[in-house]
């Protein structure tokens, strides 16, 4: 690391150099971590964050004045990127527009995004080789306002049970809020609509086994406010959620952190922050490192979807 006369810091990231301006700007007010601290955090978990983002279109959540200030949702790559930063072009049919989104292939890409005030990374569940064919099925356990994390844990046990019966390997992580995400690698042979249908069929099976704790009512205002919503809509096209190892835009700098199944019963999501996750990563490595080794074919879930559709049930249309 080298300091420049204008106050910038130069970070060596592998074979590349990233300049960080305003390195002392406070980004996380609870403990006072700075922009430079954020860059160092992502360097500490570099293998994990690159694995999570690798070759995926990625929306950036930027906080130019720190997380207590305005948040900017940015799909297009910010201007001024070095020539080594890669992008992938995606189409948004509703607006008849295209966007060149960040496409991470190197830790320096992540650190450069931090230089551009990015805190959160929200990737697609498909990759640039075929952006219309997802290779990741996402199970999002989203608690309603009156539900607690203990309720999320109870549903997670049912999710684990159903995945095991299907022969699917799920990779859980905290959401960075009150929920949990479980990722399953899938072959990229289906479009978004079918992956979403499969996710809906899975959610219905979890709902059936959860004795009223899960409510799949589409409109949030109509749901049981003490229930868990298994948000299958996170598998719709252009829907993104924070990646594994992404920091969230909170004063504590909470991190969406991979956990083992046997940790879920005791783990408190608030314990995983930019101050604690680097040591955990140094000890455990990337708990999602081998996710690509365990693809699961969606055939059974699509059969379940067809069964439910024949009985008059069908998922609601995806929303923006």
N, C-alpha and C positions, 0 to 999 in steps of 0.2 A: 504494500500500500504506500502510495506517495502523495504528499500534500502539494498543491499548487499555490502560487502566489495569490490567485483570485479566490481562494477558499475551497476550491474543488478538491476532491479526493480521487486518485486513480486506483482502481482495484484491478489486480491481475486475476483473470478468471480463465484458467487453462492457458490457451494460446492467444487470448484476447484481453484487451484492456477496456474497462468501462469507467467513464468519468462520472462521479457523483457530485452534483452541485447541491448547495445548501445541506451538507451532510449532518449538521447539528440541529436541523429543524425538528421540533418535537412532533412525532406522529401519533404516539400513544400516551394519552394524558395520565392514565392510572399510575404508571411507574416512570414515565418520562423517556421511553425509548425513542430514538431518533430515526431519521431516514437512513442513516448509515447503519444503525442497528438492524433495521429491516433488511437491508442488503446483506449484511453478515448472516442474518438468520437464514435467508434463502441459500447462501453459500454453504451453510452447515448442513442443510437437507437437500443439497443439489441433486444427488442421485434420485431421491424420492420425488421431488417436484418435477424433474425432467421426465421421469417414468410416467408420472400422472398426466403430463401435458403433451407428450411426444407426438408431434405431427398432427395435433388436433387443432382445428380452428378455435381460437380462444378470445373470448370477450374479456376486457379488462375493466375492473372497478378502480378508478383513480381518485385519489384524495389529495389534491394539490396543496392544501393547507393542513394536512393531518386528518385523522379520522373524526375529529370533532367538527370538521368543516364540511363543505359541500362534496357530495359524491358524484362522479362523472362516470356514466356507463359508456364505454367506448368499444365499438365493434371494429372500426377501422384502425389500422396501425397508426399510432401518432406520427406526426411528421418528424423528420430529422433522424430517422433510424440509420445506424451504420449499414454498410452494404452487406454485412454478413447476417443480418437479421432476416429470417425467412418469413414468407407469408403464404396464405392459401386463399384463393378467391372463392367466395360463396355467394350464392344467388338468393335473393329474398323476393319470391314471386309476387307476394301481396303488394309490394311497393314497386316492383319491376326495377330493382336496384341490385347492385353488386357491392361487396365489401372485401377488401384485402385484409384479412385478420392475421394477427400474430400466429406463427406456427413454430413452436419451440422445438429445437433440436440440440441445444447446447445451454449449459448453465448461464452463459453470458447473456443469452436472450432474456432470461428471467431478471437478471440484475439490471440490464438496460431498461426493462419495463419498470423496475423500481425507480430508476433515475427519472422516468417519466411519471412518477408519483403513483404507480400502481401498487395497491395493497393486495387486492383479491384477484385470483385467476379463475375464470369460469369457462372451461373447455366444453366443446361439443362431445357427444358420445360416438363420433365417427372420426375418421382420419382423412388426411388430404388425398390419399390415393383414390378414395371413393367417398366423398363427403355425404353421399345419399344412402350409404349402407352402414348403419351403426355396428360397432364391434363391442359395445358395452351396454348391458342392461342395468339400469339404475333403480334401486328400491329405496325410496325416500320415506322414512317414518317421521311424519310431520304432526306434532302434538297440537291440539287445539288449546285455547288459552287456559282452560281449567284442568287440563291434563298435566301430569308431572313426568319427570324423567323415569320414575319407577314404572309408569304405564308404558313408556317407550321400551324399557327393558323387557317387560312382559311380552310385548308384541314381537320384539327381536327374537325371543326364544321360539316363538311359533314360526317366524320366518326361517330360522335356522333349521327347525324340524322339517318344514316343507321342502327347503332346498336339499336337505339330506335325502329325503324320499325321492326327489327328482334326479339325484346324482349330480347336482350342481354345486360348485364351490363358490361360496360367497365371501367377499372381502369387506368387512365392516370398517367404518370410520365415523368419528363424531362429525356432526355437521358444522360445529362452531357455534351452534345455538343450543336448543333443547332437544334436537332430534338426532337421528342416526341415519346414515346412508350405508347401503350394502351394494357393492358392485359385483357383477358377474360378467366375465368375458364371454362373448358369443361370436360365432363365425359371422363375418360380414356378408351375409347372403340374403338378408331381408331388408326391406325399406323401413322407414320410421313408423309407418302406419301399423305394420305387422308386429314390430317390436313393442309398440305401445299396446296393441291388443294382447300380446302375450303377458306384458306387465299387468294389464288390467285383470286377466284371468288369474294370475298369481295372487293379486291383491284380493280378489273375491274369495279365493280359497283361504287366505289368511283371515279374512273377515268372518268366514263361516266357523273357523276354529277359535275365535277370540271372544265368544260369548258377549257380544255387545260392546267390546272395548274399541273395535275398529268400526268406523263409519265412513263409507265410500260415497255418501251423498255429494253430488257434484258441487253445488253452491255452498261456499263456506258458511254463509249466514244460516243455512238450513241444517248444518251438522250438529250433532251432540257436541257441546262445547267442552266436554270432559273426555272426548274420544281421541283416537289417533287416526289420521288420514294417511293411507298408504298411497302416496302421490304418484300414480302411474303416468300422469301427464308429463313428468320430467323426462320421459322418453320420446316426447313429440319433437318434431324437427325444430331446431334453433332454440330449444329449451336447454338451459345450462344451469349447473350448480357448482359451488366452489369445489375445486379439486382437492384431492389428498395433499396435505401439507400447505394448502393455501391459508394464509393469515386472513382473518375476518376483520372488517372495519369497525372494531370496538375499542374502547379506551384500554381494555386489558390486553389487546392483541391476542385474542383467542385463536387457536389454530384448528382447522379441520384435520383431525389426526387419525391415522389408521390404528386400530386396536385389535387385539386378539379376541376371539369369541369368549374365551374364559375371563377376559377383563371387563366385559360389559356390565356384569352384576355389580361391580364395585367402582368402576371408573366414573369420575365426575368430569364432564366436558370442560368445566371451568379451570381444571388443573392443567390443561394443555394450552400453553401460551408460547409466544416467541422467546420467553425467558426459560421455559422448561423443556420444550420439545427438542432442541439441539442435543442435550445430554441423553435424552431418551433415544434419539436417532443414532447417536454414537454407540449406544449400548445394544440396541435391537436391530439396527439397520432398517431398511424399507420393508414393512410388513406386507406390502403389495407387490414386492419385487417379482414374484413368480406368477402373477395373475394371468399372463399370456400363455402359461403352460396348461391352463385348465379351461379350455373353451367348452361351452355348453350349448348344444343344439336346442332350439326352441320348439321342436315339433310337438312335444307333449303339451306344452302350454298353448300352442295354437289350436290343438285339438280341444283343449278345455274351452278356449274362446269360442270355437265353433259350436260346441255343445251348449254353452250359455246363450249364444246368439240365437240358436234354434228354439230355446225356451223363452225367447222374447226379451232377453237382456242384451244390452250392448253398451260399450263405453260411450260417454258423452264426447261430443266433438271437441278436439283440442282448442285451447284458447291461447291468446297471446300473453 
